[in-house]
Amino acid sequence: MKILVLAGGLSNERNVSLASGAMAARALRERGHQVGLVDLFVGEEDGVTFDALAARELPEAWFSAAPKATDLEAVRKARGYESNALIGRNVIELCKAVDVVFLALHGGAGEDGRLQATLDLFGIPYTGSNYLASGLAMNKDITKILVAEAGVKTPGWQRTVVRDERHIQELMETLPVPCVVKIPDSGSSVGVYIAKNKDELRAALNATIGCKVLIEQFVKGREIQMAFFRENALPSIEIVPLDKFYTYESKYTKGAAIETTPADITPDQEKRMGEALMKVARALNLYTYSRADFIIDEAGEIWFIEINTLPGMTATSLVPQEAAAAGIGFGELCEMIAMDGLNRPAGLSNQ
């Protein structure tokens, strides 16, 4: 197959996306495919062909992109040309030249459905869920509404806009602690604050002034993640961060958390979590693969937290670990994802 891997983009998760893209591209090349790799935001010079791109060495720096939130203004300035477009030069033309586009993007314009809708309009096959499912899953508030209606247990929540100091004071008086404050359309723990006391709650609200936020019931327990792949739940994985919270950096820094696959949970809990995961996937109409976050509380109850439709594909990422536990190697996983994008059933496309 001719495959174009799209990575980077203009997102707080840009650096992880670069690493995901580089590793997926290398794995697909090793499987014998003709593969090009391009930064969605930066793009390529006009006239660069896919064949020329596929003949290039993969950028070594992308494999070790620092796992930290990106200075987006610096990325804009480094682009080299003025444009408000979030899709770089020549990207759509390169997408048109291939059999399928492999989306290795995380967050922002890449995971929220806008890029998927654009590719649909051009009739370009791509990996992962379609634009509507991606947009729904990216919004934590809408996701929780839909999965709760599907009978999946999720922590109680309320949505608000943090307006000003007066509003913060009102929230301080009414909100219980501990609680979780989240920006509802962000990922990889960017914009997530666990407030265990009133001082931490105030700090979280001050950090989100002017933003829509989701204020969620805090559920104490074990953090278990589980992915589905081709209509089947993969083995669970337990995350025990060495820091007090599973931050953006610890998600993608080797050795920053203890990860156990399969998780040390009972067969019944594994089964019930898999059933809940597939209910979430069906409620959102997700396709091929996604990874969900769960909490198992002290009473053994399973709580759905959120789901990621384009999970990381780096050396420390969880879906490749779960797939490996199910006997699926990294290269095979990437190839199967690409094949699903190429062969997407008509009912799951918006063309």
N, C-alpha and C positions, 0 to 999 in steps of 0.2 A: 504493500500500500504506500501511497504518497500521503504523508501525515505532516501537518504543520502544528507544532506545539506553541500555544500562546501562553506567555508568562508575564510576570512583572505587573504592568498596568499602574494606575495611579490610585493606590490603596495603602492604608496603614500596614497591610500584610504583604506589601510588595516584595520585601527581601526573602520571605519564606517562599513566595510564589516563584521567584527566580530560581531558587534551589529545587523546588518541585519540578519546574519545567526542564531544568538541565538534567536532572536524574531520570525523568520520564523519557526525554529525548534520547539519552544514551542507552537506556534499556530497550527502547523501540528499535534503535539502530542495531543493537546487538541481536535483535530478533529478525534482522534481515530487511527491515523496512527503510524506505527513503524518507528521511526525517529532517525537517528544518525547524529552527527554534527562533522565535522573534519576541521582542518586548512589545506588548500590546500598545503601550503609551508612546514609546519612542518610534517604533516602526522601522522602516528601511528606506533607503534612497529610492526614488522613482527609477524604474528600469532594472532593479535587482530582481532576478527571476528565482522561482522556487528551486530550480536545479542548482543554481549558484549557491543559494542559501543552504541547501542540503549537503553541499560539498564542503562547507566550512567546518573547521574545528569548533566544538562547543566551547563557549567562554568559560575558562577555568574558574574565574572569580565568582561565577554564579553558583557553583557547587558549594561554596563556603560563605554564601551571603550571610551577614551577621543577623542573628535572630532578634532583631529589635525593631520597634516601630519606626517607620521611614519618615525622613524630613521631606514632605511632599513638595514644599516650595523649592527646595534644592533640586529635586527631580525635574520640576517644571523648568527651572533655569538651565539645567544641563541638557534639556531636550534639543536645543540648538536652533529652534525656530518658533515663532509666535503662532499659537493656535489655541482656541478653546476646546478643540476636539479631544475626547478621551481615547479615541482610536488613532494611532499614529499613521504616518504616511505609508502608503503602499500595502497596508495590512490586509484590507479587504481584497485587493487584487491577488495577493499571495494566497489568501484563503480560497479564492475561486479556483486556484490552480491545483488543488489537492483533492484526495478522496475524502478525507475527514479532518476536522480540526480538533486537536486534543487540548481541552481547556485545563490548564494548570494554574488557574487564577484563583486568588483567595480574597474575599471581601470586595467592597466597592463595585465599580463597573467591571464586572467579570463574573461575579457570583450572584448578583441581585436580579438577573433576568434581562437587563437592558442589552447586553451583548448577545445573548441568546436570541432575543427578538430581532436584532439586526441581522444575524446570520440566517434566521428563518426567512426574513424578507428577501434575502439574496439567494435562497435555496441552497445554502451551504450546510452539509451535515457536520455535527459537532457532538462531543461527548457529554454525558451527564444529563441532568433534567432540563426540560424545556423552560421557556421564559416565565410562564405563569407559576409553575412549581418552584422555580428558583426564587422568584420574587416573594412568594408566600413564605417559604422556608427562611428567607433572609430576615423577615420581620418577626421577631420573637413574640410580639403581642398577638399577631394574627395566627402564628403557629400554635400558640397555647390555646387560643379559642377553638381552633379546628381539632386539635388532638383531644382536648377535654370533651368535646362533643362526640368524639370517637370512642370515649370510655377509657382514655389513658389518664392515669393519675399524674397531675402536675402541680407544683406549688402554687398557692394562691397569689394573686398579683393585682396591681392597679397600674394604670398608665396616667402620666401627667406630664406637664411641661414645667420645668423648673424656671420660674419667671424672674424672680428677684429676691432680695433679702427678706422682704415681708412674707412672701410665699414660702421661703425656706423655713421661717420661724413657724408658720402654720403647720408645715409638714413635720417639723421637729416635735411639735406638741401632739400630733395624732399618730405618727408612725411608730409601731413597735420595733424594738431591736432585740435580737439581731435581725437584720434584713439584708437583701441584696439589691443594689442599685445598678441598673444596666441601661446602656444606650441600646435600643431594641434592634437596630439594624447594623450592628458591628459583630465581628467575630474574633476568634483566637484570644478571648479574654480581654481584648482592647475595650476600654470603657466599661469595665465591670468592677464594682466595689463591694466588698463584703463589710458591712458596718456592724460591728459587734457591740458598739455602745453609741451614745448620743454624739460624742465628739467625732467619731469616725463617720457617723451619718451626716453631720454638718459638713465635714470635709468632702464627702462624696457629692452632696447636693451643691456645694460651692463649685466643685469641679465640673458640674454639668449644667450650670446656669445657661439658659437659652436653648437647652436641648430637650427633646422628648425623652423621657426615661420610663423604664419599667421598674417598679418597686415590687420585689418578689419576697414571699415568705422564705426565710432561711431554713433549710432542712439539713440537719447535722447527720453525717453518715459517711459511708465509703463511696468514693467517686469511681464509677464503673462506666466504661465506654463500650459501645457495641456498634459495629457497622453491618449493613446488609449489602449483599452483592448478588445480583441476578436472582432476586426474589428469595434469598436465603440469608438468615442471620449468620454472621461469622462469629467465631469464639470471642467471648468478652475479654476485656483487658482492664485491670485495675490500675489506677494512677495514685501514687502516694508521693506528692511533691516534697522535696527536702526543705523547700521554703514553706511558709505558712499557707501559701495559696498558689494554685496552679496558674502562674502568670503567663503572659505572652512569651517572655524569654524562656521560662522553664519548659514550655511546650516543645520548644525546638532546640534546646541545648542538651546535648548528650550528657547524661549523668545527673541532670537537674531534678529528676524524679525517678522513683522506682516503679517500673511498669511490669506487670505480671500477666502473661497470657498463657492459657486462659486464666481468668480471675478465679481466686479461691472462694467461690460461692457454691451454693448447693445446686444440684441438677434441676431442682424445681425453680429456683431463682433464675438460673440460666434460661430455662424454658419460658418462664413468664416474661422475662426481659425481652427475649426474642419475639414473643407474640406482641408485646407492646410496641416494639420497634417496627414490626411489619404493619401494625395498625397506623402508626405515624406515617409510614411510607405511603400507604394507600390513601390516607386522608389528604396528603399533600400531592399525590400523583407523582411521586419521585421515580427516577429511572436509573437503572444500572447499579448505582452505589451511593451511599451517604453514610455518615457516622453520627451517632447520637450520644449525648451525655445523659447519664442517669445517676441517681443517688440511691443507695440502699440504706435506709435509716436504721436506727438501733432496734426497731421492732421487726426488721426484715421486710418492710414495705418498699416497693420500687417506685421511684419518682422520675418522670421524664423531665429533663431540663431544657434542652434545645437540640437542634440538628444542623449539621453542616453538609451542604450538597456538593461542595468541591473540597473535600478534606485534603490535608497535606500529603505530599508524596515524596518527602525527604527521607534521609537515612534514619531519622528519629520518629517519623510519623507513625500513627497508630494503625491506620488501615493496612499498610503493607505488613505490619507485625501480625495483625489478626488474620490476614490472608495466608501468611506463611504458616500459621498454626493450623489452617485448614488445608495445607498442602499446595497452596498456590504461590509460586515464586513471583518476585517483583516484576520481572520482564513479562511473564505470562499474564499477570494482572493488568499491566499497562496495555498489552496487546488485546486482551479481552474487552477492556473498556473502550479501546479504539474501534474494535469490531462492532460493539453494540451501538456506538455512535453512527457508524456507517450503515448499519442495518436497522435503524430505529423504526419500529412499526408506525404506520401512518396515524394510528389513533393517539400516539404519544408525541406527534409533531404538530406544530402550529403553522405548517406551510399550507 
